[in-house]
Structure formats: structure tokens, C-alpha cells
Amino acid sequence: MILKKFNIENKKARDLIPQAITVLALLSVIIYFATNAQINMGNRGISFGFGFLNQEASFDITFSMIEYDGSHSYGRAFLVGLLNTILVSAIGIFFATIMGVIVGISRLSDNYLIAKVAEWYVEIFRNIPLILQIFFWYFAALRALPLPENGISFYDISFLTIKGWYVPKFIWTNFNIFLLSVIAAFIAIYFINSYATKQREQFGKQIPTTIISLTTLILIPLITFLFLGVSLTFEYPVLKQLSPTVFTYAGGVSIIPELIALALALSMYTATFIAENVRAGILGVGKGQKEAAASIGLNKNQILKLVVMPQALRIIIPPTTNQYLNLTKNSSLAAAIAYPDIVLVFAGTALMQTGRAIEIISITMLTYLTLSISISIFMNWYNKKMAIKEK
Amino acid sequence: MNLIAKPSKDNIKTYVPIGLFLVSLSFLDVFINAFFNFNLMGFLPSQLSYFLPLILGFIGFYLIRIEFSGVRPLDVLNKNINSNNFNALLTLFTIFIIIKSIPPMLDWFILEANFVGNSKDDCTGDGACWVFIKVWFNRFMYGLYPDAEQWRINTAFLILFSVVGVSFFVSEKLKKYFILFLVFVFPFLGIKLISGGSFGLEYVESAAWGGLSLTFIISAFAILFCFPIGVILALGRRSSLPAIKYISIGFIELWRGVPLITVLFMSAVMFPMFLPDGTFIDKLIRVLIAITLFEAAYMAEVVRGGLQALPKGQYEAAKSLGMGYWRMNALIILPQALKLVIPGIANTLLALVKDTPLIFVVGLMELAGMIGLAKTNPKWLGMAMEGYVFAGLVFWVICYAMSRYSQNLEKKLSTER
């Protein structure tokens, strides 16, 4: 009895020592840094605090999705940067997914040429640093575009020039009604799908959900156009002469070359990784599954849709979300070509102006950290939901 | 008589020659069009002559699509690029695009490119101006390192490569000493040689380092340090001691959750605030610490994957032999776990090499940074394409070689279980 107790205590003590040392070491490093920071800030006459976020920023941002000019606050500038980061990430994720899926499937094509081309695409774009690809598109490829006066025209409604891509602007009337109708259509589709699933599981009835869903999605918003006063007109960009030699486009929306270069490089680079995930996912579904599906009489499309894809997606989705996360973090390379994302606007310009290194870097890092952690929490939940439920 | 009979073994003698003729005609048309700028079918209406190669090729491929023809080359061809109409179309498009894109590429890279000369004015052709690379080559390799001292960088890398080279041919016992030398002695010897300041060598401050050699130096040191830190973090994350476990988790997730560029910003502007007033840590060392810690977190997750994949029996067997924690990990667990995750380790190291250009945010210039500097030189404006294509090629060769080597290593070390 005594011996047993002694042993347990001994183990506890043995476990305690390394933990205590680690915690103490960490604490002392933190305290050392904190005191130094305090002394340094005291010497420079600045005090720690986030009050500066309300001060006037007095710098301009070249591209903003919300109203912003120099008279707004640093907090607002942070928001502009954050929205720009989200914008370029969303565009990048959209195109990277499409390209990644196409390339991934092409790599498994039974056409030798297509498979080889896809393989080389992956090998080339994956092995060149992303920053070089961004530089290439921005400094080399997009700089070769023509000046506004002889921009590349797409049916005279959209123009590609060295100063950016000018596209028509959407002018909505009663946009809210339209938006509500789209939401309503999605809710309707959800109910149709759950009804169809029930019918299929209970009575074995197949309902063509894809066609019904598509018609709903088109019909309901169409009704708002016809009866509820929603309308859409376009404002086209028009060439305007500023001075004898300087031209520009008025009207429309201008997509700045920084955004184009960044979105292009991000999606082409990330697509290679997504393609590998897609390939691994499809290869990961056992051959027996396909053969079993074929032997019970499913056709090629049904095998892909009902048997292969649901299982492949389970393998594909986790690493692909990781890639989405990487893409979002990589969008911070925007700072290299002066696309006004959160790093350039906030950790760059705002930091230079205020000198508040600790606050600003912490906010920037925390923003990314929040983004990453929320996505990984969501992914863990999703994985649990999708995991094979063993009976 | 059935003229449009389905291609089969019966009409192989007529269909295959006609089909092959049509396919070659369509390729020939595109080829001549692309290389000699001459439209073979120019006598036809423009719309038709534009699509004619596609139509001819498509019909040709249809005619030669004969199942089980018994002619081996034909069967192989059909199986690989011509299994159905859709595949035939894809094949045609791919080949057309390849043929179309060769001449402009060839022109730009070689035929119209300029190789001789010393200034931008010598670049008279329409193609690339490789003179730019030639003139700036020294800077791209060594940065702003003084010309007279560059032999020191060369010597350091020469020693490295020769030691690595020799170590492939010596016996296992000697190899151990070579590796020990490379890991524990050489890095510091090399850095002393490059930075100088003693043994009669002139001191070269780290701000002058740059170019490709800086890429190598940073990659080598970061790899050297991030690996052991990563392993320790991975072990820490799987530790049964809560304090160590949660500190490791926090550390790993912190670094993995933020982009490298913000970490570098931190090392540049925030870190000096944390040091006593007046202390100054060299920019290069701060960057190295930042990159090392950042990549170590990724390395830790890779190693953890390997640790988790090992069957529990390995741990139990090691413990039943009376091994302690460190001996068990060093002799039984890690050798197997690391072998399992070689692809992951290689990917992390590749990512590290690809991340090195980011050091531009603190003002250090490796290859990409030097090209940025060179292309803004007033005498060499408009050379961005040449510069970035060159840098892309260099990085591609390095990264591709690394990924190939790791694949080989994986095959060599894989043991059946």
C-alpha cells in the first residue's frame, strides 16, 4: 500500500517537473519581452492602446468596395483591406476550384495527350514560387496589354487595357426584391430535394431533381422581372479623352490589373494542388465499388454521380479546404504588387503612419488566425458529419 | 454498295489510308499555317478554311476508329487518343494548340532573341533580350556581394557540394562523420567564410548578400533548424503532459494560422520592440528565425501524421524492452514515423524554398528581389518578362529536382509491411 502510493506520487512528481520548467520558461520569455516593449514604448512616448483606430487615416486606397477616402478612420481602412482580401480570395477560390477539378479529372483521362498536358500543367505551376507567378503576370504579362485608346474590345461592351479591365456596371432597380426571390428559390429547392430524397428512400421513386431545381431557380427570379418591377440595365464603359495623348474609360466598373494578376496567379497555383486532391480522391475509390455499381445495372453517369463522387468527395474535401485556407493566406502576397489588401493597407501604410507596430501586427495576425481557426472548426464539424457512419 | 458503312475490320484497307490521309492533312494545314504563315486551304471561303482542319481531322479520326483491328499500332493509337468522338475532338484541339504555340515560343526564346551585346541597345530583335540576364548574371547569383570577394561564396558551396558528392561513395561508417560535419560544423564554417570579419577576411555585412546564393543560404539554414524543432513540437503535441501538449498545440496553430508575410513583418517591425533598447539583431538572423519557426510548425504537423500512423504495438514493444521515452522515440518510433512521411517532409521543404523570395518585405533581395531591382534600373527598363522567366526557370529546376529526389527516396526507403 505504502509502496503503491509512493510510486504514484513519484510519477506525478516526475511529470510535474518538465511541465513546470516549460511553463516557467515560456512565462519568463513573455515577461521579458513585455517589459522590454513597455520600456521601448515609454522611450518613444507611445502608449499601448487601440484608440488610434478612430483617428483619421488621411491616406487614399486605390481600390475599395465600400465608400472610403482619406477622411475616414483607420478602422475603416482596416475594413477596406479586409474586404479586398476576402474579394480576391473568393475569386481565387472560385476559379481554382473549377480549374483544379478540370485538371484533376483530365489527369485521369483515358486520352493520353490530355492526361500528359494536365500532368505538365501541375508539374510546372506547382514548382514555381507563387510570388514569381504574381510578378510575372503583373510586371510582364499584363504590362504587355495595349493602352486605353486601342484596348482589346469584347463586342464594345468590355475593354481590356494596361490600366485594367473595364466591364459594364450593373444598375438594378428593386434589387432587394430580386435578392429575396433568389433566396426563396433556394429554400424551395431545399424542400424539393428533401421531398425527393424521402420519396426515393421510402418508395424507390426517382424524381428528376436537377431539372426541377434549375427551373425553380430561373422561374422565381424571372417572375420578379416580369411582375414586381425589378429591372437591370448596364452602364457601358466609354472611351474618354482627358488630354491630347491621355485616354481613359468613363462609366462601367474598372477591375484593376493588380486584382487580375493576383487572382490569376492564386487560382492557377492553387488549382495544381486541388487537381492533385481530386485525382487522389477519385483514385481512392476502390475499383470494386465501380464494378459493383455496374453489376447492379447503373449506367456510367449514375455510377459517377451516385457511387464514385460521394465517396471521392469525402477524401477530396478536407485537403481542399486546407488549400482554400492556404489561398486566403497567400493572398497576403498582394502587398508585393500593391494590391490594397489587409497587409498592404493596414500592416503597411497604417503602420508606417502610426508607428504602432505591436497593435497593428497583432490585429492583422489575429484576423488571419480567426479566419483559419473558424474554417478549421467548420471543417472538423463537416468531416464528422460526412464520415462513414458504421452501424 | 454502302459508302458510309461503320468503320470495321472489313473495310480497314480503304478506311485507314483515307483516315490517316485526312488527319495528316489537317495537321499539315495547321503546321504550315503556324510556321510559315501560309494558308494551305486559302482558296476556300474564310469560315470554312478556318474550321477545315478540325472537320478533316475529326472525319479522319472517325474513319480509323476500328475496334480490334488486329493491327497493333492502330489499336494502341485508338485506345490512347481516339476512343470516342469526344476524345478525338480533345486530341485534335490539344495538338492544334501545341502546334500553334510552338512558333511564337520558339521565336521569343531562341530565333528572334538576342544573345550578344552589353546593353539594352544591342537588343534589336523582337524576341527575348537574354543580354539582360547575361549582364546582370553576377548580381542575380551573388546580390550586392563585392566582386572581389565572391570566391568565398563559391568556395563555401564548392565544399558543400564536394562533401555531399564524396559522401555518396564512402563507406557507411565514414558517411556518419560526413553527415555530422555537414550538420554541425559546416554551416557555421560556411557562414563565417561568407560573412568574414576574421582570419584576414574582409567583413561583408548581410545587407549586401543576395541573389540565388542567399536563397540557398536561407533555405539551408531554415531546413537545418526547422527539422529538429518540428520533431520536438510534434512529440510535444502527442505528449501525455497537459502543459507541454497545450503549449505545443498553441504554438503550432499560431504559426499555421497566419501568412508568412505577416510573420516577416513581425520580425522586421515588431520584434525589435521586444528587445532591450540598443540591442540589434541582424536582419538576416531575424528573418531566419521567423522562417524557421514558421516552417517548423508545418513540419510538426507532418511528423505528427507519421507518429499517429504507427501501430500502437511499436510503442508497447519498445516499452516492454524497458526503453525510456527518449530512447523509445529515438530508436524505434521516429525512424519509422519519419520514413512514413517523407513525401510530406519533402513538400514542406519545397514550400520553404518557394517561400524564400518573400524576404523582400524586410528588404533582403534574393533572386526574385534582384530581378525586381534590375528591371527598375533606368538603363534596363522593360525587361521584366526575361527576368521573371529566368527566375521561374531556375526555381522550377530546383523544386522539380527536389520533388523528384524525394520520390526516389520514398521508393528506396519503403519497406513492405
Interface residues (C-beta under 8 A of the other chain):
Chain A: D15 P18 Q19 A20 T22 V23 L26 F33 N36 A37 I39 N40 M41 N43 S109 D110 N111 Y112 L113 I114 V117 E123 I124 R126 N127 I128 P129 L130 I131 L132 Q133 F135 F136 F139 A140 A141 R143 A144 K329 N330 S332 L333 A335 A336 V343 A347 L351 A357 I358 I361 T364 M365 Y368 L369 L371 S372 I373
Chain B: K79 N80 I81 S83 N87 L90 T91 T94 I95 S240 L241 P242 A243 I244 I247 E253 L254 R256 G257 V258 P259 L260 I261 T262 F265 M266 V269 M270 M273 F274 L275 P276 D277 L350 V353 K354 D355 T356 P357 L358 F360 V361 A368 I371 G372 K375 A384 M385 Y388 V389 A391 G392 F395 W396 C399 Y400 S403
